[in-house]
Amino acid sequence: MPIRNILVALAGSGASFITFKYALYISKLLNAKLFAIYVIDEKTLTDLLKANVFVQKEVEEYKKDLENQGNSFLERVKNLSQQKDVDCRAVLLKGSVHDEILNFAEKESIDLIIIGELKELFSRKDIFYQPEERILRDAKCPVIIVKNQDLVERLFKEI
Amino acid sequence: MKISDYLKEEFCIMELKSQTKEDTIREMVEILNKTGKIKDIDKFIKDILDRESLGSTGIGHNVAIPHARTDAVSGFLISFGKSIKGIDFKSLDGEPVNLVFLMGTNPSDLNLYLRMLAELSKCLMDNSFRKALFLANKPEEIISLFKKFEGV
């Protein structure tokens, strides 16, 4: 079965940029459409509001800041995909990170999900809290975990 | 990413000298000055107090988490302070505060900050964990309690 649609899940960090470069490489190689997804973690904001750590006004301010950061990150990845001539749609979503990624993957008939390196698990409960872990376990399509920054940079230069 | 990755022994005050909310915040910010990550200490304190003016961060159960995202710091910072007598934080449940966690972040580290606040709030929901923090006498006990709770 050909891989036509690839989703890369991004968190806005430097490591996310490496993940994106690898996704560009694979998309170019397979001539697939790439969906770059950045999710604003509204669930954590809501949880902090419920725990009385945040007040409503603060939540709104954080949402705005996170949205600005997300848009600016997606702008950078769009520019990069144009440079490499890859068909890439950058999408900003809001909600629970793993739910949004998995729902989007299903809706857009994604054939492959690419995520960054998994964080170290300190306890079994981390499996339920870390978005990458949940994407890996619950996705209905294959998932690639990007590792080795030097290798990614080398591959990226080849395209 | 865990609280125990960021909370260090030298940033734990086992008996706060301060008796008011404002003094406590100042005392706990000052101890973080040795990180070298505070660019403007007065602004950092002001930003935390401004946040308090929106509503107390005394979240109940004798706990307060004063915090601010501010360009007065670089990176992410956290300190811990304990008061046996208790401090009036104008908490939601009206009870005095014995355990204070002060946090600050540069706006560029917002995602990390939110995860840390969520992690801390999760830890502090546990009654026995709060009790153990209150009974601890040394900074190393605080760190070790977090490591144990976080499964490190």
Interface residues (C-beta under 8 A of the other chain):
Chain A: A11 G12 S13 D41 T44 L45 D47 L48 A51 N52 V53 V55 K57 E58 Y62 D65 L66 Q69 K119 F122 S123 K125 D126
Chain B: M1 K2 R51 L54 G55 T57 I59 G60 I65 H67 R69 L92 P107 L110 N111 L114 R115 L117 A118 S121 M125 E150 G151 V152
